[in-house]
């Protein structure tokens, strides 16, 4: 009833669809140093749970109950939205100023090289980033 060609065909379709699902759910690449500095101020964190991973609001301690496959995508989206209102580049683009909810300066991150500046502009301030 099933020929070898059909079995191979199903196998390759399965592998292809698995690869597509994996690739579409990957988070964007980040500059490690800048990302770690921003995480000190970012009001969300990824935490391990019995069923996998979830996002927790550090201010309230509440879980966002995000689907496991989408945790990193949602986390990136939250960070971009937060960054649009809580981060500002200095005039010479050498510093990233961190603001609180009232718009007051609470921190500053020095951008040491062009790669860090490029990451900040692309991830937080580009037109193509999530709204």
C-alpha positions, 0 to 999 in steps of 0.5 A, spaced: 500 500 500 505 504 501 511 505 497 518 507 499 517 513 495 511 515 499 515 514 506 521 518 503 516 523 501 512 524 508 519 524 511 522 529 507 515 533 508 516 532 516 523 535 516 521 541 512 515 543 516 519 542 522 525 546 519 520 552 517 517 552 524 523 552 528 526 557 523 520 562 524 520 561 532 527 563 533 528 570 536 532 575 533 540 575 534 542 580 539 548 584 542 550 580 548 553 585 552 548 591 551 542 585 552 545 584 559 545 591 561 538 592 558 535 586 562 537 590 569 532 595 567 527 591 563 521 589 567 520 582 564 524 575 565 523 568 562 522 563 568 522 556 568 516 552 569 514 545 570 511 545 563 517 549 560 518 556 559 514 563 561 514 570 561 514 573 568 512 581 570 518 583 575 513 588 578 507 584 579 510 577 579 504 575 574 506 570 569 503 572 562 502 564 560 505 564 553 505 558 549 512 555 549 513 555 542 512 563 542 516 565 549 522 568 545 518 571 540 513 574 545 519 576 549 523 580 544 516 584 542 515 586 549 522 588 549 522 592 543 515 595 545 518 597 552 524 600 548 521 605 544 518 608 550 524 607 555 530 608 551 533 614 548 540 614 544 544 620 546 545 626 541 552 623 538 549 616 539 554 614 544 550 612 550 543 609 551 539 612 556 534 608 560 528 612 562 522 609 568 515 610 566 515 617 568 520 619 563 526 620 568 533 617 567 534 611 571 540 609 567 545 609 562 549 604 557 555 606 554 555 604 547 563 602 546 563 600 538 559 601 532 556 594 532 553 595 539 550 602 536 548 598 530 544 593 534 540 598 538 538 602 532 536 596 528 533 592 534 529 598 538 529 604 533 528 601 526 522 602 522 521 595 521 521 593 528 514 591 531 510 596 534 
